[in-house]
Amino acid sequence: IIADKVDKAALLPVPHTMMRDCSTLVNQLWNHPNFGIDMPTWMVKRDVKNPCRVMIVSQDPLRTNHKAGTLVLSTPFGFHSADYRSISCQNRTLYCFVGRLLEECQACVYLTDCRKFYTSDNFINSHKKQFKELFGKALNDELRAFAPDLIVTLGNYAADAIAAKRPRAGLAVQSVNNLKVLAAYHTGARPNHFKNVVESGRKSDYFDEVFKVVHKELEKRGKQR
């Protein structure tokens, strides 16, 4: 594991030899800059029995400053790295939100991306149909394995991937294909989006409101167990 001097995320470069058995489409990603994958992260406090399950679905494994020919692994938002959790406001915001889910709700949290691969050029978008099918299958496999009581999507892409209504003014839990979904703005959204929900426009205040809705929903789900 190396410490990236630009963003301080803990990153793991993967040699091409480990991916020989991947499909031709995926192997082509090695030829494009900033090829990244985030490994899903599953968190729960030790000794918590039968917790409610919250799946947080974000956008993609964004990478910068990596040349073609390298695959760079991390976790969504670099969540496993204490340096990266504290380096930007959007990462601190998510870290605090997840911390409250673990501590106050005693929840089990699963953090993942809806778009499993990233490159900084247009290759994935130019093969949109194939990658959409690939990403959709992977996310559906995760949904079956984790069986969330509630899904929180961050941003439009994540809401679209779950077939939920995109985040708008207000916060409300939706029912989508027998799943409970709360579509929220991404932690990196512009302040004017947050003003649709909180007068201050502060990201921290917005995610306080997101937490209140999640907490209320998990209380209901807990009583039904």
Beta strands, then each sheet from edge to edge (+ up, - down):
strand 1: 2-3
strand 2: 10-14
strand 3: 35-38
strand 4: 41-43
strand 5: 53-58
strand 6: 71-74
strand 7: 108-113
strand 8: 117-118
strand 9: 150-154
strand 10: 173-176
strand 11: 179-184
sheet 1: 1+ 2- 6+ 3+ 8-
sheet 2: 4+ 7- 5- 9- 11- 10+
end
